Amino acid sequence: MFTGIIEAKARIMQVLKVGTNTDFCIESDLSPEFKIDQSVAHNGVCLTVVAIQGKQYKVTAVNETLLKTNLNNWTIGDTVNLERSLRLGDRLDGHLVQGHVDTTAVCVEKQTLEGSWLFRFRFDEKFAALVIEKGSICLNGVSLTIFNVLQNEVTVTIIPYTYEHTNFAQIEEHTVVNVEFDVMGKYLLRQQSLGILN
């Protein structure tokens, strides 16, 4: 379980196809603090640390993960957002995030404002019921509040601290990001589809 509060940025150092899986070698200042078998969110995707050497470590993404996320787009030199899993007793500064990406979204607008940045993202219409005005969403692992909700588009505003300390500075129009919708909304929608909620 995560909170969507990014701890550090990391750099992709190697991408290696292994059958239907892909291994990523990643460099981060947090690496010496990691342990083998630890869960770490990468752009919102929960991946298991399988090897560590100095500032570099390795994770493996299976085919299902590659199909539903933007990991297939990762190349050497790319920057990704990192968050370690939530510990019992920690403050929940963002919102509850599972690290299970639902889909991807495309940036369709980026505006530089006076002291902040506005981004609009578009995703598949089948997820439209999972977004509400002023609700929570996780984009590339970052917990954000959405507004100006349309059928399958949402807008977020990024403050300078978040812009500096995440990979939002690299997001431009047409950039693909990972999306995890609020888990409470997913459970409610599921119950409604089963006729449990009227």
C-alpha positions in Angstrom: 0.0 0.0 0.0 1.2 3.5 -0.9 0.1 7.1 -0.5 1.1 8.8 -3.7 3.7 11.0 -2.1 6.9 10.6 -4.1 10.1 10.1 -2.1 12.7 10.3 -4.9 13.3 10.2 -8.6 15.3 7.4 -10.3 17.0 6.9 -13.7 16.5 3.9 -16.0 20.0 2.5 -16.7 19.2 -0.7 -18.6 16.2 -2.4 -20.2 16.4 -6.1 -20.9 13.8 -8.3 -22.4 13.6 -11.8 -20.8 11.0 -13.9 -22.6 7.7 -12.0 -22.1 9.1 -10.1 -19.1 11.3 -7.0 -18.9 14.0 -6.4 -16.4 14.9 -2.8 -15.5 18.1 -1.8 -13.9 17.5 1.5 -12.1 19.7 4.0 -10.3 18.6 5.9 -7.2 20.0 7.5 -4.1 17.4 5.4 -2.2 18.9 2.1 -3.5 21.2 1.4 -0.5 18.1 1.6 1.8 16.2 -1.1 -0.3 16.0 -4.8 0.6 15.6 -7.7 -1.7 11.9 -8.6 -2.1 10.8 -5.1 -1.1 7.8 -3.5 -2.9 8.5 -0.1 -4.4 6.2 2.0 -6.6 7.7 3.1 -9.9 5.5 5.7 -11.6 2.7 4.2 -9.5 3.5 0.6 -10.4 4.3 -1.8 -7.6 7.4 -3.7 -8.5 9.6 -6.1 -6.4 13.3 -5.4 -5.9 15.1 -8.5 -7.0 18.8 -7.4 -6.9 20.8 -4.5 -5.4 24.3 -3.3 -6.2 25.4 0.1 -4.8 23.1 2.8 -6.1 21.6 0.4 -8.7 18.9 -2.2 -8.3 16.8 -4.5 -10.6 13.1 -5.1 -10.9 11.1 -7.3 -13.2 7.8 -6.4 -15.0 5.6 -9.3 -16.2 3.6 -9.1 -19.5 0.3 -8.1 -17.8 2.1 -5.1 -16.2 3.7 -4.1 -19.5 0.3 -4.2 -21.2 -1.5 -2.0 -18.7 1.1 0.6 -17.9 3.6 2.9 -19.6 6.6 0.6 -18.7 6.8 -0.5 -22.4 7.8 3.1 -23.1 10.6 3.3 -20.6 14.0 3.8 -22.2 17.5 4.3 -20.9 17.9 7.7 -19.3 14.2 8.1 -18.4 13.3 9.4 -15.0 10.7 7.6 -12.9 9.0 8.4 -9.6 9.7 6.2 -6.5 7.7 5.6 -3.4 8.4 2.9 -0.8 5.4 1.1 0.8 3.4 2.7 3.6 4.4 1.7 7.1 1.8 1.3 9.9 1.8 4.5 11.9 2.9 6.7 9.0 0.9 9.8 8.2 -1.4 9.4 5.1 -0.5 12.6 3.4 -1.8 11.6 0.0 -4.5 9.0 -0.4 -4.6 5.2 -0.3 -2.8 3.9 -3.4 -2.4 0.2 -4.2 0.3 0.4 -6.8 -2.0 -1.5 -9.2 -2.3 0.6 -12.3 -5.7 0.5 -14.0 -4.8 2.0 -17.3 -2.8 4.8 -19.0 -3.8 8.3 -19.9 -2.4 10.8 -22.5 -1.6 14.4 -21.7 -3.7 16.5 -24.0 -2.9 19.9 -22.6 -0.1 21.5 -20.6 -0.2 25.1 -19.5 2.4 27.1 -17.6 0.6 29.4 -15.1 2.0 32.0 -12.8 3.6 29.7 -10.2 2.0 26.4 -11.2 1.4 24.1 -14.1 -2.0 22.8 -15.4 -2.2 19.4 -17.1 -5.2 17.8 -18.7 -5.3 14.0 -19.3 -7.5 11.8 -21.4 -8.2 8.1 -20.7 -10.5 5.3 -22.0 -14.2 6.1 -21.6 -14.9 2.8 -19.9 -13.2 4.4 -16.7 -15.3 7.5 -16.8 -17.5 6.5 -13.8 -14.4 6.3 -11.6 -13.6 10.1 -11.6 -15.5 12.8 -9.7 -15.0 16.5 -9.2 -12.4 17.1 -6.4 -11.8 13.4 -6.2 -8.4 11.7 -5.8 -6.4 10.1 -8.6 -2.8 8.7 -8.9 -0.9 9.8 -12.0 2.6 8.3 -12.5 2.5 7.5 -8.8 1.6 11.1 -7.7 -1.5 11.6 -5.5 -3.5 14.5 -7.0 -6.9 16.2 -6.7 -8.8 16.4 -10.0 -11.1 19.1 -11.3 -12.9 20.1 -14.5 -14.0 16.5 -15.0 -15.4 15.7 -18.4 -16.5 12.3 -19.6 -13.0 10.8 -19.9 -10.8 13.8 -19.2 -9.5 15.3 -15.9 -7.4 18.3 -15.1 -4.8 18.6 -12.3 -2.6 21.5 -11.2 1.0 20.9 -10.1 2.8 23.2 -7.6 6.5 24.0 -8.0 7.7 21.5 -5.3 5.9 18.6 -7.1 7.1 19.8 -10.5 10.7 19.7 -9.3 10.6 16.5 -7.2 8.7 14.3 -9.7 8.9 13.6 -13.4 6.0 15.9 -14.1 8.6 18.3 -15.5 9.2 15.9 -18.3 5.5 15.5 -19.2 4.4 17.2 -22.4 1.4 16.9 -24.7 1.1 13.3 -25.9 3.1 11.9 -23.0 1.5 8.7 -21.6 1.2 8.3 -17.8 0.0 5.6 -15.5 -3.4 5.9 -13.8 -4.7 4.4 -10.7 -8.2 5.4 -9.8 -9.4 5.7 -6.2 -10.0 2.2 -4.8 -13.1 3.2 -2.9 -14.7 4.3 -6.2 -13.8 0.9 -7.8 -15.4 -1.0 -5.0 -18.6 1.1 -5.1 -18.9 0.6 -8.9 -18.4 -3.1 -8.5 -21.1 -3.4 -5.9 -23.5 -1.4 -8.0 -22.8 -3.6 -11.0 -23.7 -6.6 -8.9 -26.9 -5.0 -7.7 -25.7 -4.7 -4.1 -26.1 -0.9 -4.3 -29.2 0.6 -5.8 
